[in-house]
Amino acid sequence: MSGNNEISESELRYDHMVEKALLNVVRESLEYAAENGLPGDHHFYITFKTALDDVIIPDHLKARYPGEMTIILQYQFWDLEVGKEGFSVTLSFSDVPERMSIPYAAIVAFADPSVRFGLQFDITNGEEFDEELEDLEDLLEDFDEDGFEGSETIANADVSPEERAAKEKKAETGDNIVTLDTFRKK
């Protein structure tokens, strides 16, 4: 990539693709829960931004949680409806049932502690990712065909399968770097 920090419309936005795929995991998990309930000890912690326009929660909850709120879907949740853009659920707050609708775009974290599974989302539209991408580009500029000094390259499109197997075996005993050479502009 050029030194330009802006990503053109013609470039692939892998960060957006990954976010979309991971949000699909959330959607499918919620669909399963809506259709079948939660099996065993499964339960969901869902953290979301409360101030986004499409988030619909009672005003008293929005006032109490002006930034983020975490809900737990475990024992007492009702009418879970899952759609393409978000989900709605009724939860009990101080023994009062409250309906809420949360778009997937507002979710910042999803976890199922029963199986030690969790996801975090960057809803800043990739701004932090762009900075990380810049750091990766700088790192790749320091990389040459022989890898970083003192490292062993274990993935390289120009080596035969036998050479790759030998390098992988050698790399098992020490630090190694997997090259991103195929993604680097030449």
GIZI-V481353 format. One line per field, one symbol per residue. ss: DSSP state (a for helix, b for strand, c for the rest). psi: psi as a letter, one per 20 degrees, with the letter a starting at -180 (. if undefined). Layout:
ss = ???
psi = ???
//
This chain:
ss = cccccccccccccaaaaaaaaaaaaaaaaaaaaaaacccccccbbbbbbccccccbccaaaaaacccbbbbbbcccbbbbbbcccbbbbbbbbccbbbbbbbbaaabbbbbbaaacbbbbccccccaaaaaaaaaaaaaaacccccccccccbcccccccaaaaaaaaaaacccccbcccaaaccc
psi = qripippriiqpnhghggggghhhggghghgghhhirpqcjpqppopqphiqgipoqqhhhhhhmifqqpqpoegnqqloppahiaqqqpqpoljopppqpoqhiipiqpqnhhjlpqqqqojjkjghhhghhgggggghhipahjaqpjrppiopijqrhggggghgghhhiaqqppqkhiipp.
//
